[in-house]
């Protein structure tokens, strides 16, 4: 499971870095374009698309690492429960849960 966890961590880090880089480049480019053109019509035409792209980048940049962490914790929890030792006197097929003794 460590290979899978390492892959998840690496993928989440790459997605975050890519989204952060694109976010900075896109916004710097938009600011430079508005300053160079000095056209308010440009701002009015492109604000909706710019906002949608920003929201998509922020959502992916934060959502993918959070989802990867949740998946990793879930996989690690199931892996830990599967690796618990069985009692020595019982075979896996015959293992039963015994109720606690009655209280007096």
N, C-alpha and C positions, 0 to 999 in steps of 0.2 A: 504493500500500500504506500510505501514511502515514495516510489516512483510516480504514482498517480498524484500524490499530494504535492510533490515537487513540480510536476507538470502544471497542476492547477495554480500554484503560486506564481510560476513563471508566466503563464498565460495572463493571469490577472494583472501582473506588473506590466507586461507589454501593452495590454489594452489601455491601462491607465496612462502610461507614458505617451502612447500614440494619441489618445484623446486630449491630453493636456497640451501636447505640442500642436495639434491641429487647432485647438481652441485659441491658443495664443497667436498662432500664425493668421488664422482667419480674422480675429478681432484687430490685430495690428494692420492687416491688409485693408480692412474696412475703414479703420480710422485714417490711414494714409490716403485712401481713395477719396474720402469725404474732404479731407484737408486740401488735397491737390485740386479737386474739381470745384469745390465750394458751391455745390449744387444741392439745395434742399430737396429738390424733386428726387434725386438719387436716394436720399434717406427715406423718403416717403415710399418709394417703390420697393426698396429692398429690406425694409425693417422686418416684415413678417417672415421672409425667407431666412434672414440672418438670425432672428430669434429662434426659429424652428431648428436651425442647424446648431445653435448654441445649446438648446435644450437637449437635442439628441446626443451631442458630445458630452455634456455633463451627465446625462442619464446613463450613457454607456460607460463613461469613465468612472463613475461611482457604483453603478449597478452591477457590472461584471465582477469587480473585486469582492463586493459584498456577497453576491451569489456564489462565487467560487469558495469563499470562506464558509458559507453555510453548507455547501456540498462537502467540503473537506471535513468539517466537524461531524457531519452525518456519517460519512464513510469511515472516519476514524472511530466513531462510537460503535458502529456495527462491527468493525474489525476487532475492536477490543472485546466486544461481547462474544464474538465467535472464538476468540483465543483463550477464553476462560477454561481452566482445567476441569476435567470430569472427575468425579469421585473414582477412586481406584477399584472399588468393589462392584461397580456397575458398568455394563457395556453401554455404548451410546444408544442402542436400540431399546434397551430395557430401562433406561433412566426415567424415573418418575419423580414427580414432586410430592414429597411426603408432607402431610399437614402437621402443624405444630402440636405438641402434646396438650391435652386439655388442662385447664387451670383448675386448681383445687380450691 
